[in-house]
Amino acid sequence: KRLKFYRYITSQAFNRRYWRPPHFTSPVDNAETIEGLKYHRLSDKTLADIVEASLGAAYISTGLEGGLHTAIQLQIPFDEIKTWDDFKPAFEKTRKSLPARAQISELRKLDLPELYKITGRKFEQPLLIVEALTHASLPNSTTPCYQRLEFLGDAILDFLVIRYLYAKYPDADPGIITDLKDSCVNNHILGIVCSEVGLYKHIIHYSGRLVRAIEQFVGEVEEVKERGEAVGEYWVDFNTPKVLSDVVESMLGATFVDAGFRLEPVENLFAKWFLPILDNHVTPELIRIHPLRKFLTDLQRFGCDGFMLRNHCTGETGPESQKCVIFLH
């Protein structure tokens, strides 16, 4: 609103019957018609969608630098950031350095050559790997746990998945893209990624319960594969330990930071870890859509918006204790 972006939004289909040249009036126009020519009603969500769409268009047209420039022009606060190269020095200012002896001690916790094979690159700052794989259960750790890098990696993964789907399915409607995105980014599939690349073997933690949960999950995955049932989203019914998805995201974040906030190394890691799984298991034909979600989508496709859902609990126990009642106009 501050930038008056709403002045450039096309909110109605063009209709020559109601079109008027600027400053032109007709004696047949009533007050309602005149008001409709001057004003249009836009929700806050529409305005927010326009901003997001503008950022997407800027990125597609001119890349990351152009997207950042557009964000700054739209007055999205980035403090002292003016170009993409400013991110690395800004990050270094906030990062605490460890004494050399402490660094050696931390690096001994990991099999770095094996992790370099898993990631496909040698890290310039290997302590980032230590941070990315350190669980909060580890006591008296001089390295912070993976939560900050996980937060960063989560955003990076969303971006890479959306870009992948946008390019792979150029004619898909937003509903299909949303369903595919939900299937590409969740705790279950990230657990599979962690299991496939062997990252779970290198998590630094102090929890026997975590060990048992991971072993059970990996065992279930192997059993499904041996039975030849690893088709589509075969992982959705597994009890996936959250730590597995967390370390996948934190390793994406660590790779991004280690590469000086360049996207190419993270793209390579995404292609190495994710694409074989996404291409073979996550397609419009294979994904599972919740029955209620599919039902509501079908209703809306038929132009029906006069429906209502009510959950009813019978007070009993068992699979028939709860019922869903649907009211249609």
C-alpha positions in Angstrom: 0.0 0.0 0.0 2.8 2.4 0.9 4.2 2.1 -2.7 0.7 2.3 -4.2 1.3 -0.9 -6.0 -2.5 -1.4 -6.3 -2.7 1.2 -9.0 -1.1 -1.3 -11.5 -3.1 -4.4 -10.6 -5.6 -5.8 -13.1 -8.3 -7.1 -10.9 -11.1 -7.5 -13.4 -11.4 -9.0 -16.9 -11.5 -6.4 -19.7 -15.0 -5.6 -20.9 -15.5 -3.1 -23.7 -19.0 -2.5 -22.5 -17.8 -0.8 -19.4 -14.5 0.5 -20.6 -14.1 4.3 -20.7 -11.1 6.4 -21.9 -9.5 8.5 -19.2 -11.7 11.4 -18.0 -14.6 10.3 -20.3 -18.1 10.0 -18.9 -21.3 8.8 -20.4 -24.8 10.0 -19.5 -25.9 6.4 -19.2 -23.4 5.7 -16.4 -25.0 5.5 -13.0 -23.1 6.1 -9.7 -22.3 2.4 -9.2 -20.7 2.2 -12.7 -18.7 5.4 -12.2 -17.4 4.1 -8.9 -16.5 0.8 -10.5 -14.4 2.6 -13.1 -12.5 4.5 -10.4 -12.0 1.9 -7.7 -11.4 -1.8 -7.2 -11.5 -3.8 -4.1 -8.4 -5.8 -3.2 -7.7 -7.9 -0.1 -4.5 -7.8 1.8 -3.8 -11.3 0.6 -4.1 -10.2 -3.0 -1.6 -7.3 -2.4 0.8 -9.8 -0.7 0.5 -12.2 -3.6 1.3 -9.4 -6.0 4.5 -8.6 -4.1 5.5 -12.3 -4.0 4.7 -12.7 -7.7 6.8 -9.6 -8.5 9.8 -11.1 -6.7 9.3 -14.4 -8.6 9.2 -12.6 -11.9 12.3 -10.6 -11.0 14.2 -13.8 -10.1 13.1 -15.6 -13.3 14.1 -12.6 -15.4 17.4 -11.6 -13.8 18.4 -14.2 -11.2 19.2 -13.8 -7.5 20.8 -10.4 -7.8 17.7 -9.1 -9.7 15.4 -10.6 -7.1 17.3 -9.0 -4.3 17.3 -5.6 -6.0 13.5 -5.9 -6.5 13.0 -6.8 -2.9 15.0 -3.8 -1.8 13.1 -1.5 -4.1 9.9 -2.9 -2.6 11.3 -1.7 0.8 11.6 -5.2 2.2 14.2 -4.6 5.0 17.6 -6.0 4.5 19.6 -3.7 6.8 23.0 -3.1 5.2 22.6 -5.6 2.4 22.7 -4.0 -1.1 24.1 -6.9 -3.3 24.3 -10.6 -2.9 28.0 -10.4 -2.1 27.1 -8.5 1.1 25.6 -11.6 2.8 28.9 -13.3 3.5 30.7 -10.4 5.4 27.4 -9.7 7.3 27.3 -13.4 8.4 31.0 -13.4 9.4 30.4 -10.5 11.8 27.9 -12.5 13.8 29.9 -15.8 13.9 32.0 -16.6 16.9 35.4 -18.2 16.3 36.7 -21.1 18.4 40.3 -21.4 19.6 42.5 -23.7 17.5 42.6 -26.4 20.1 38.9 -26.5 20.4 38.5 -26.6 16.6 40.7 -29.7 16.4 38.7 -31.4 19.2 35.4 -30.7 17.5 36.6 -31.9 14.1 37.7 -35.2 15.6 34.0 -36.0 16.2 33.5 -36.6 12.5 34.7 -38.7 9.6 35.3 -35.7 7.3 36.6 -37.7 4.3 33.4 -39.8 4.3 31.2 -36.7 4.7 33.0 -35.0 1.8 32.0 -38.0 -0.3 28.4 -37.8 0.9 28.2 -34.1 0.0 30.3 -34.2 -3.1 32.5 -31.3 -2.0 35.3 -30.4 0.4 34.3 -27.7 2.9 36.4 -24.6 3.4 35.0 -24.3 6.9 34.5 -27.9 8.2 33.3 -26.7 11.6 30.1 -25.9 9.8 29.6 -29.6 9.2 30.1 -30.2 12.9 27.5 -27.6 13.7 25.1 -29.0 11.1 25.3 -32.5 12.6 25.3 -31.6 16.4 22.1 -32.5 18.1 20.8 -30.5 21.1 21.2 -33.6 23.3 25.0 -33.3 23.3 26.1 -31.9 26.7 28.8 -29.3 27.2 29.4 -28.8 23.4 31.5 -25.9 22.3 29.8 -26.0 19.0 26.1 -24.8 18.8 23.5 -27.3 17.7 22.1 -27.4 14.2 19.0 -25.3 14.7 20.2 -22.1 13.0 21.6 -23.9 10.0 18.4 -26.0 9.8 16.3 -22.8 9.7 18.4 -21.5 6.8 18.4 -24.9 5.0 14.6 -25.1 5.3 14.2 -21.9 3.3 16.8 -23.0 0.8 15.1 -26.3 0.3 11.7 -24.7 -0.2 13.2 -22.4 -2.9 15.0 -25.3 -4.7 11.9 -27.5 -4.7 9.6 -24.8 -5.9 12.0 -23.9 -8.7 12.3 -27.5 -9.7 8.5 -28.0 -9.8 7.9 -24.7 -11.6 10.3 -25.8 -14.4 9.2 -29.4 -14.6 5.5 -28.8 -14.7 5.1 -25.5 -16.6 1.4 -26.1 -17.3 0.3 -27.4 -13.9 -2.3 -25.4 -12.0 -1.4 -24.0 -8.6 -3.3 -26.7 -6.7 -1.2 -29.5 -8.3 2.1 -27.6 -7.6 1.1 -27.1 -4.0 0.3 -30.8 -3.6 3.6 -31.8 -5.2 5.5 -29.3 -3.0 3.9 -30.7 0.1 5.1 -34.2 -1.0 8.6 -33.0 -1.8 9.2 -31.2 1.5 8.1 -33.0 4.7 9.6 -34.9 7.6 9.0 -38.3 5.9 10.8 -37.7 2.6 13.7 -35.9 4.2 14.1 -38.9 6.5 14.4 -41.1 3.3 17.0 -38.7 1.9 19.0 -38.9 5.1 18.8 -42.7 5.1 19.7 -43.1 1.4 22.8 -40.9 1.6 23.9 -42.4 4.9 24.0 -39.0 6.7 22.3 -40.5 9.8 25.5 -42.4 10.7 27.3 -39.1 11.4 24.8 -37.3 13.7 26.6 -36.1 16.9 24.2 -36.7 19.9 23.9 -38.2 23.4 20.7 -40.1 23.3 20.2 -43.8 23.4 16.5 -43.3 22.5 17.5 -41.5 19.3 19.8 -44.4 18.3 16.9 -46.9 18.7 14.4 -44.7 16.8 16.9 -44.3 13.9 17.7 -48.0 13.7 14.0 -48.9 13.7 13.3 -46.4 10.9 16.3 -47.6 8.7 15.2 -51.2 9.3 11.7 -50.5 8.1 12.9 -48.8 5.0 15.1 -51.7 4.1 12.3 -54.2 4.6 10.0 -52.3 2.3 12.7 -52.2 -0.4 13.4 -56.0 0.0 9.7 -56.7 -0.5 9.7 -54.6 -3.7 7.1 -52.2 -2.2 9.1 -49.0 -2.4 6.7 -47.4 -4.9 5.4 -43.8 -4.8 5.3 -42.2 -1.4 6.0 -45.5 0.4 7.5 -43.5 3.3 4.4 -41.7 4.5 3.4 -44.4 7.0 6.8 -44.6 8.7 7.5 -43.2 12.1 10.3 -40.9 11.0 12.6 -39.4 13.6 12.6 -35.6 13.2 16.3 -35.4 13.6 16.8 -37.1 10.2 15.0 -34.3 8.4 16.6 -31.7 10.6 20.2 -32.7 9.6 19.4 -32.8 5.9 18.2 -29.2 6.1 21.1 -28.1 8.3 23.6 -29.6 5.9 22.0 -27.6 3.0 22.3 -24.5 5.1 26.0 -25.4 6.0 26.8 -25.9 2.3 25.2 -22.5 1.4 27.2 -20.7 4.1 30.5 -22.5 3.4 30.1 -21.6 -0.3 29.9 -17.9 0.5 26.1 -17.8 0.0 26.5 -19.0 -3.5 23.6 -21.2 -4.7 25.5 -23.4 -7.2 27.0 -25.8 -4.6 23.6 -26.2 -2.9 22.0 -26.9 -6.3 24.6 -29.6 -6.9 23.8 -31.2 -3.5 20.0 -31.0 -4.2 20.6 -32.8 -7.5 22.7 -35.4 -5.8 20.4 -36.1 -2.8 16.9 -35.2 -3.9 16.4 -35.5 -7.7 16.7 -39.3 -7.9 14.0 -39.6 -5.3 11.7 -36.8 -6.6 11.9 -38.0 -10.2 11.0 -41.6 -9.3 8.6 -41.2 -6.5 7.0 -37.7 -6.5 4.9 -37.2 -9.6 1.2 -36.1 -10.1 0.4 -39.8 -10.7 2.1 -41.2 -7.6 1.6 -38.7 -4.8 -1.0 -39.4 -2.1 -3.6 -36.7 -1.6 -5.7 -36.7 1.5 -9.3 -37.8 0.6 -10.8 -34.7 2.3 -8.4 -32.4 0.4 -9.4 -34.1 -2.9 -13.1 -33.9 -2.1 -12.9 -30.2 -1.4 -10.8 -29.5 -4.5 -13.4 -31.4 -6.6 -16.3 -29.3 -5.1 -14.5 -26.1 -5.8 -13.7 -27.2 -9.4 -17.4 -27.7 -9.9 -18.1 -24.2 -8.7 -19.6 -25.3 -5.4 -18.8 -23.1 -2.4 -22.0 -23.7 -0.4 -20.7 -26.7 1.7 -20.0 -27.2 5.3 -18.1 -29.9 7.3 -18.9 -30.9 10.8 -17.0 -33.5 12.9 -19.2 -35.5 15.3 -17.8 -37.6 18.2 -20.0 -40.4 19.4 -18.3 -40.7 22.8 -17.2 -44.2 22.1 -13.8 -45.6 21.3 -12.5 -47.3 18.2 -12.3 -46.5 14.5 -16.1 -45.6 14.4 -16.0 -43.2 17.3 -15.7 -40.1 15.0 -17.8 -39.2 12.0 -17.6 -36.4 9.5 -20.9 -35.0 8.3 -21.0 -33.0 5.0 -23.7 -30.5 4.2 -24.3 -29.6 0.6 -26.6 -26.9 -0.7 
